[in-house]
Amino acid sequence: MESDGLLLEHLSRHECMRLMGSVPVGRIVYTRQALPAVELVNFTLDDGEIVMRTDAGGKLAAATRGAVVAFEADSLDPVSHSGWSVTVVGNSRAVTDIEEIRRLQQVTPTPWAPGEHDHFIRVSAVFVTGRRIESKTVSGENDARHT
């Protein structure tokens, strides 16, 4: 799709997951007290699933046990009006296997938020969608409409 010097590309599942793996933070969307809630979290991809660490007694851990959630990650350049956005919808589950927890403690990033983060949440990628928008103008060229 093309509009006003910009190209919009719908991304394959493979490209979506590759791009998600290139950024350290995303947003988890879940239900809290029957209303939508969004939290910024750092995460990793593990075996095609999104994994994040949180406090076992926190609102995020309680609200995502067995729930359908959405997860979004992106990378944007406001100067060139380019970037990408990926959304995953899937089931969340608490990691309870002690061996898996030990392994995840080694491969997941240290949470940015303060406090205990001894609980792991996995989100399976059931639906994956993504878009990338890029400028058709080659870097360094002047666009006559803006001069």
N, C-alpha and C positions, 0 to 999 in steps of 0.2 A: 504494500500500500504506500502511496506517495502523496505528500501534501506540503506545499509551501517550502520546498527545499529539504524536507525531511523524509526519511524512509522508515517505515514501520514494518518490523519483521516478527512474525509469530514463531516462537522457538520450539524445537523438538524437546521431548522429555530428556533425552541425553544431554543436550546443550543446557537446558534449565538446571539440571543437577550439577553439571560441570561449573556453571556460573555460581550457583549457591555455594559450592565448595571453595570458591575463591574469596569469600568475604567472611569476616569474623562475627558479625552480628546480624540478627534478623528480628522479626516481630511475630510473636505467637498471639493468635486471636482465639479466645475461648469464652465460655459463658460463666459469668459470676453473678449470682443472685438473679438469674433469668435475664441478664443484660449482657451485651457484648463487652468484652474487656480486651485490651491490647497491652502487651508488655514487650519491651525491648530486651533481648537476651543474647548472650553469646552462645554459640553452638558449634557442633561439628557434624559432619556426615560420617556415618558408620554403617557399612554394608547397605547403602542405599536408603538409610533412614536418618532422620534428624535426631540428634541427641543433645540434650541440655541438662545442666545441673542446677538444682534449686534446693531450697530448704524443705525438708520433709514435712514440716508443720505449716508451711506457708500457703497462701491462697492459691497460688499457681499449681502447686502439687495437688491440693485437694480438688481443685476444679477440673483438672485434666485427667484424673484417673478414669480410664476407659471411655473418655469423651471423644467426640469428633471435634477436631480443631483445624484451624488454618494456620499456615506459617508463611511469612513473606520475607524475602530478602531482595535487596536491590543495590545498584551502584549508579549514581547519577552525576552528571557534569552540568551544573547550571549555566556555565558560560557557553558551551556548545549546544545546549539543549539536547544532549544525547545521554544514553544510559540504557539500563535494562531493569526489569522487575520480574520476579518469579514468585508464584503462589503455589503452595502445596496444601491440599486438603487430605486429611487422613485421620486414622484412629490413634489416640495416644494411649500409652500404657507405662506404668511404673516398672522399672527394672528391679527385680527381686532376687535374681540369681546371684549369689555372693561372688562366684568366679567372674561373672560378667561385670559386676560392680567393680571388682579389683582391676579388671582390664580397662574399663572405661575411666577409672581414676587416672590411668596412665596416658590415655589418648585424647581425653577431652581438655579443652582449654580451662585455665583457672577462671572462675567466674569474676566478673568485674565488680559486682555488687558485694558489699561487705556482708559478713555473717557466715554461718554454717551452710554448706552446700553439699550435703551428703546423700542427696536423693537424685536419681537419674530418671529422666522422662524420654521415651522414644516416641517418635511420630512416624508412622508408616506413610509413604507417599502413594496414596490411592489416586488422586487427581493432581496432575502437575500441568500448570500453564505458565507461559512466559512470553514477554514481548521485549524487543530491543528497538530503540529509536536512534537513528543516526542521521547526521547532516550529510546531504549529497555534496555540499561544497567542500572542496579539497582545502585542507588547512593552509592558511596564508593567502587565499584568494579573497578578493573584496566582492561582496554582494552589492550590485549596483543599486538595489532598493534601499540600502542602508547607508549610502554615502552622500 
